Amino acid sequence: MKKIRKYMALLLTGAFMIGIISKPSMMAAEKKNQVTLKINQVDYTKKTCQIIKGTKVRIQVNSGSIIGKKKIKYRSFRPKIVSVSKNGLAKANKKGTARIKVTVMSEKKKSALWMKIKVVNPVKAPVFNFKKKTVKLNSGYQMPLNGLGTYSLTGDTCVQSVSEALKRGVRLIDTAYMYDNEKEVGKAVRESGVPRSEIFVITKLYPNQYDNPEKAIDDALKRLDIEYIDLLLLHHPGNNDVKAYKAMEKAVGEGKVHSIGLSNWYIKELQEFLPQVSITPALVQNEIHPYYQENDVIPYIQSLGIVVQGWYPLGGRGHTAELLGDETISEIAKTHGKSSAQVILRWNLQKGVVVIPGSSNPNHIQENTELYDFKLSKKEMKQINALDRNEKHDWY
């Protein structure tokens, strides 16, 4: 009997161990068998994708390990809003939301999935007022067209740089939690002698703050100590970014924040993010310069009534000298009696992109404000547009 019991125990132990080993394999197999619906590599299975009226997107079906000859059927339950062709090309026809059903069939398996496509009407692009040097955000607030970026400015250097900028008429200051200089920016603003209502301050929440965004917003207000935040951005996509954005929406209702927006969000991120929030971002801030122009992204953002702002407008650290020395830009600058930096910043403005070049040099800060007494011709704009290399100079 002892031998039998011992034998049975060994069998049970073996069975248990097989179960432990095989369970992950079974889970992996199940995961492999999943069918997903994607647009621009984003999984929209049981989710909503937002697109603009008149545009088209292709629904990509990832059928996992379903083997054998497959047949895929697409069906829109509201074809007047979104129609779908036999090969999965969805067209946005009118404003509204359509439920799309996709059925994948083979000899041994059938999977039916769905997604939603929200169609929004295009909005008139924000208009820059070059006389007033401002643009009206969709939140109703006016924002300056040029400002000072404070990335890499810390301590007394930051305070002095912001102070110099404000003395020279700059009224837009960009900071962020991750720059570790909100206190310094706030100090310079408070001590400037410029009425608070005339200064527009942008700051950002970083993804490591998205878990507790209410605290992050209050902490930013305390560090800045300037009554309110003019524009609060999410620094870039991350876990709980929708949760953080909704906390910012609440802060708008409470008067803590005037406008909200996003940084480092591109077309596919916006298509997924926007259906999940209530307040349309007032601004999207991305890397933009002649070697990385985002000529597809800028018009898309603007067609939603959102202002575009460019960071690294002069190419960013380690790349500025090359960009300022570009032969095409230098020749255009010579024609206008301007610097290469001024030509690049003016090029941005004429594309409808707000600029926030960073500098601690008072002369450069002054130079970067003198952008409104000349205009680039259509030919010159095309020459700079031709310099695009799709060369990103930072990781996000």
WOCORDA-V773813 format. One record per residue. N is the residue number from 1. PHI is phi as a letter, one per 20 degrees, with the letter a starting at -180 (NA if undefined). Layout:
n:phi
N:PHI
N:PHI
This chain:
n:phi
1:NA
2:f
3:f
4:f
5:f
6:f
7:f
8:f
9:f
10:f
11:f
12:f
13:f
14:f
15:f
16:f
17:f
18:f
19:f
20:f
21:f
22:f
23:g
24:f
25:f
26:f
27:f
28:f
29:f
30:f
31:f
32:f
33:e
34:f
35:d
36:c
37:d
38:c
39:c
40:l
41:m
42:e
43:f
44:d
45:g
46:m
47:c
48:d
49:d
50:d
51:c
52:e
53:g
54:n
55:e
56:c
57:c
58:d
59:e
60:e
61:d
62:d
63:e
64:l
65:d
66:f
67:d
68:n
69:f
70:d
71:c
72:d
73:d
74:d
75:b
76:d
77:e
78:b
79:f
80:f
81:e
82:c
83:d
84:c
85:e
86:f
87:e
88:n
89:e
90:e
91:d
92:e
93:e
94:b
95:f
96:q
97:c
98:d
99:e
100:d
101:d
102:c
103:d
104:d
105:c
106:c
107:f
108:d
109:b
110:c
111:c
112:d
113:c
114:b
115:b
116:c
117:c
118:e
119:d
120:d
121:f
122:f
123:d
124:f
125:f
126:g
127:d
128:e
129:d
130:f
131:f
132:e
133:m
134:c
135:c
136:e
137:f
138:f
139:e
140:n
141:e
142:e
143:c
144:f
145:e
146:c
147:b
148:d
149:e
150:d
151:g
152:m
153:e
154:c
155:l
156:f
157:f
158:f
159:g
160:f
161:f
162:f
163:f
164:f
165:f
166:f
167:f
168:e
169:n
170:f
171:c
172:d
173:c
174:d
175:c
176:a
177:g
178:f
179:f
180:l
181:b
182:f
183:f
184:f
185:f
186:g
187:f
188:f
189:f
190:f
191:e
192:f
193:n
194:e
195:g
196:g
197:f
198:e
199:d
200:d
201:d
202:d
203:c
204:b
205:e
206:e
207:g
208:f
209:d
210:f
211:f
212:c
213:f
214:f
215:f
216:f
217:f
218:f
219:f
220:f
221:f
222:f
223:f
224:f
225:l
226:c
227:m
228:b
229:d
230:f
231:b
232:d
233:d
234:e
235:f
236:a
237:g
238:a
239:g
240:m
241:f
242:f
243:g
244:f
245:f
246:f
247:f
248:f
249:g
250:f
251:f
252:f
253:f
254:e
255:n
256:f
257:c
258:e
259:c
260:c
261:a
262:c
263:c
264:m
265:d
266:d
267:g
268:f
269:f
270:f
271:f
272:e
273:f
274:g
275:f
276:e
277:c
278:e
279:e
280:f
281:g
282:f
283:b
284:c
285:d
286:c
287:f
288:b
289:a
290:g
291:e
292:b
293:e
294:l
295:f
296:e
297:f
298:g
299:f
300:f
301:f
302:f
303:f
304:e
305:m
306:d
307:f
308:d
309:c
310:d
311:e
312:l
313:f
314:d
315:o
316:n
317:g
318:n
319:c
320:f
321:f
322:f
323:f
324:f
325:e
326:g
327:g
328:f
329:f
330:f
331:f
332:f
333:f
334:f
335:f
336:e
337:m
338:c
339:e
340:f
341:f
342:f
343:f
344:f
345:f
346:f
347:g
348:f
349:g
350:f
351:e
352:n
353:d
354:f
355:d
356:c
357:f
358:d
359:a
360:d
361:e
362:g
363:f
364:f
365:g
366:f
367:g
368:f
369:e
370:e
371:c
372:d
373:d
374:b
375:b
376:e
377:f
378:g
379:f
380:f
381:f
382:f
383:f
384:f
385:g
386:f
387:e
388:g
389:d
390:l
391:d
392:e
393:d
394:b
395:f
396:d
